[in-house]
Structure formats: C-alpha cells, structure tokens
C-alpha cells in the first residue's frame, strides 16, 4: 500500500468468497506480525457462515483488503494490515463498527499495549477481562467420582436427548455469561460439523439412578495443546466435587492422548472458578479484554 492509495470502507451482511479469502489472508498477516490472532473462533465462524446475523466491514486500499471488522451488535473484532497502520485506517474501521452497532464491545486479544492505547484514544474503556489459563501436562490422579454418578461420552445429534439436555443445562449454568449463556442447539450443531469434533471428547456426568445430566466437560483437541472448551455443573448437583473431577479426568485423557498442555478461558472476575482451576494446576497465561463506550 502506498500513501496515494485511497482507502474506502464498505459494510455488508454478506461476504463473497473472494472477500472471505482476502480477509483470511489479512488475518494471517496480522497474526504473524502481532503474535496473537486478531479474530477468535466466533469471528472465524462468522466468516465461514454468511447467514449469520453480523455486519462485516472491509477497508480497501486500492484493490487490496487492508482492514476488516465485524459486529453482531454486542461484540466485535477488527484488524488492520501491519503494512497499513498509523494512517487512520483503524479509526475508520472502528467508527464503522460503532455506527453499525453502537453498543459493540471490541475485543483486544492478547491485551497488546498498542491495542489498549488505540481504544483509550477513541474513548473506549475496558469492560471485560478474559483470562487464558494453561496447564503443562503431567500425570494426574483423577480420583473417584462422587457416589451415585457415572461418566460417559456424548451420543446422538445436536437436537437429540444429550444435545438438548446439555444446551439447557449450559444455559442455566451460564445465564449471565455474554456468550456462553446464548449457546444454542444450532451452535452445537455447527461445532459438531467442525473437523475437530469428537464425541468421545465431550464427557457427561449423569445420575446413575435417573440418567439426569449433572455436568459436562467438552475438550477441543489441538496440535499439542488441548482446550477445555466447555465445562459446567447443574445447580442441583454442585458441591459434590463434580467440576474438579471432570477437569482432572480431561487432564488425564489429554496426557493419554499425547497432549503436552491444556488451556481454558475464564472470566477474570470469576474468583471461585480461577481458584478451582489453580487447584488443578492451571495458571494464567494470557489475557483478552473487551473495550466499549461507557456512558
């Protein structure tokens, strides 16, 4: 990009395949430069599924895509090509996102100083602090599951007995969570279509007498590092050590599968969960924050 290239901003609900490929290439350049991805799983799903209810914003310099952002009205992300920074393009992208969704909270993955300074310069305030915690794999003693409970793998489709029970239990367990509480059967179905999906890695804890779902722990496999993707315990079954047992069980299975580490994400203000994860050997490894306009 040269200084003579005129930058244009275009917002759309539907991205064509050529634009999607250009955005993915841009995101690759940004991650290589910054050392952290500018767009997370939700944003990548938004790119791959054009029917999702989001607004995409492309910033073009000549024919090249020099910037990209998206918003669903509550959350959003943006990225500017490293070769095109410090020219006001990020400001133009942010303005477009906030026009499309004034309440958008923009992610700053990795909490990079430049991103925080950019947000502060535009009147944004940190409204959410998300921790990434990491565990370096070592042998784990899982211990006995609480009496009256059994563990098994998930079975069936997303809208089957296990799927609907898990979505309902998750909604209750995370009713106040900005994303996890909105996890739907459709979201479940989409994850089950991902290449990494393995029903053996979604473990359910159920009552032996009734089969009632008491807890769930979903592991997303990675290249050497597995992620505890989703874990929760129904309110009626808390206080029996189920969450700790499920995490230890996931750790042991990760070791058996050859993983060298595991990670997970937890809200920075969830003191009890952080304490529990510390108890299973996880430590803080990175932070992501969301920034938004606060009146």
Residue pairs with C-beta under 8 A, 6 or more apart in sequence:
1 61
1 62
1 64
1 66
1 81
1 83
1 84
3 87
5 61
5 62
5 64
6 61
6 62
7 59
7 60
7 61
7 66
7 87
7 89
7 92
8 59
8 60
9 57
9 58
9 59
9 60
9 92
9 93
9 96
10 57
10 58
10 59
10 60
11 55
11 56
11 57
11 58
11 96
11 100
12 55
12 56
12 58
13 53
13 54
13 55
13 56
14 50
14 56
15 23
15 47
15 50
15 56
15 58
19 58
19 65
20 47
20 48
22 64
22 65
23 47
23 58
23 65
23 68
24 47
25 65
26 65
26 66
26 67
26 68
26 79
26 81
27 37
27 38
27 39
27 68
27 79
29 81
29 82
29 83
30 37
30 38
30 79
30 80
30 81
30 82
31 37
31 38
33 82
34 82
34 110
34 112
35 110
36 109
36 110
36 112
36 286
37 109
38 77
38 78
38 79
38 109
39 47
39 68
39 70
39 77
39 79
40 77
40 107
40 109
40 288
42 75
42 179
43 70
43 77
45 52
45 190
46 52
46 54
46 56
46 70
46 72
47 56
47 70
49 190
52 72
53 72
54 70
54 71
54 72
55 70
55 71
55 72
55 97
55 100
55 101
56 68
56 69
56 70
57 67
57 68
57 69
57 70
57 71
57 78
57 93
57 96
57 97
57 100
58 65
58 67
58 68
59 65
59 66
59 67
59 68
59 69
59 80
59 89
59 92
59 93
60 66
61 84
61 89
64 81
65 81
66 80
66 81
66 83
66 84
66 89
67 78
67 79
67 80
67 81
67 84
67 89
67 90
67 92
67 93
68 78
68 79
68 93
69 76
69 77
69 78
69 79
69 93
69 94
69 96
69 97
70 76
70 77
70 78
70 97
71 97
71 100
71 101
71 104
72 101
73 100
73 101
73 103
73 104
74 101
74 103
74 104
74 105
74 178
75 104
75 105
75 106
75 107
75 178
75 179
75 290
76 97
76 101
76 104
76 105
76 106
76 107
77 106
77 107
77 109
78 90
78 93
78 94
78 97
78 106
80 89
80 90
80 93
90 118
91 122
94 106
94 122
97 104
97 106
98 104
98 293
102 293
103 292
103 293
104 292
105 127
105 128
105 290
105 291
105 292
106 119
106 124
106 290
106 291
106 292
107 288
107 289
107 290
108 115
108 116
108 119
108 288
108 289
108 290
108 291
109 288
110 286
110 287
110 288
111 286
111 287
111 288
111 289
116 126
116 289
116 291
119 125
119 126
119 291
123 293
124 291
124 292
124 293
125 291
125 292
125 293
125 294
126 289
126 290
126 291
127 290
127 291
127 292
127 294
128 178
128 267
128 268
128 289
128 290
129 267
129 268
129 269
129 287
129 289
130 265
130 266
130 267
130 268
130 287
130 288
130 289
130 290
131 265
131 266
131 267
131 268
131 274
131 284
131 286
131 287
132 263
132 264
132 265
132 284
132 285
132 286
132 287
132 288
133 263
133 264
133 265
133 266
133 274
133 277
133 282
133 283
133 284
133 285
134 225
134 261
134 262
134 263
134 282
134 283
134 284
134 285
135 251
135 261
135 262
135 263
135 280
135 281
135 282
135 283
136 260
136 261
136 281
137 251
137 254
137 255
137 259
137 260
137 261
137 262
138 255
138 281
139 252
139 255
140 248
140 251
140 252
140 255
141 248
142 245
142 248
142 249
142 252
143 245
143 248
145 151
145 205
145 242
145 245
146 240
146 241
146 242
146 245
148 207
148 208
148 209
149 205
149 206
149 207
149 208
149 214
149 237
149 240
149 242
150 205
150 206
150 208
151 203
151 204
151 205
151 206
151 246
151 249
152 203
152 204
152 206
153 199
153 200
153 202
153 203
153 204
154 162
154 163
154 166
154 199
154 202
154 203
154 204
154 216
155 162
155 199
156 162
156 163
157 163
157 189
157 192
158 185
158 186
158 188
158 189
158 192
159 185
159 189
162 204
162 213
163 185
163 188
164 185
165 213
166 188
166 202
166 204
166 213
166 216
167 183
167 184
167 185
167 188
169 213
169 216
169 232
169 234
170 180
170 181
170 183
170 216
170 230
170 232
171 181
171 183
172 234
172 235
173 232
173 233
173 234
173 235
174 180
174 181
174 183
174 232
175 181
177 267
180 230
183 230
191 197
196 220
196 221
196 222
198 221
201 218
201 219
201 220
201 221
201 253
202 216
202 217
202 218
202 219
203 216
203 217
203 218
203 219
203 246
203 249
203 250
204 213
204 215
204 216
205 213
205 214
205 215
205 216
205 217
205 233
205 237
205 242
205 245
205 246
206 212
206 213
206 214
207 214
207 237
213 234
214 233
214 234
214 236
214 237
214 242
215 231
215 232
215 233
215 234
215 237
215 242
215 243
215 246
216 230
216 231
216 232
216 246
217 228
217 230
217 231
217 246
217 247
217 249
217 250
218 228
218 229
218 230
218 231
219 226
219 227
219 228
219 229
219 250
219 253
219 254
219 262
220 226
220 227
220 229
221 257
221 259
222 259
224 259
224 260
224 261
225 259
225 260
225 261
225 262
225 263
226 250
226 254
226 257
226 259
226 261
226 262
226 263
227 262
227 263
227 264
228 247
228 250
228 262
228 263
228 264
231 243
231 246
231 247
231 250
231 264
232 243
233 242
233 243
233 246
243 276
244 276
244 279
244 280
247 276
247 277
247 280
248 280
250 262
251 262
251 280
251 281
254 262
262 282
263 285
264 277
264 282
265 288
266 273
266 274
266 277
267 273
268 274
268 287
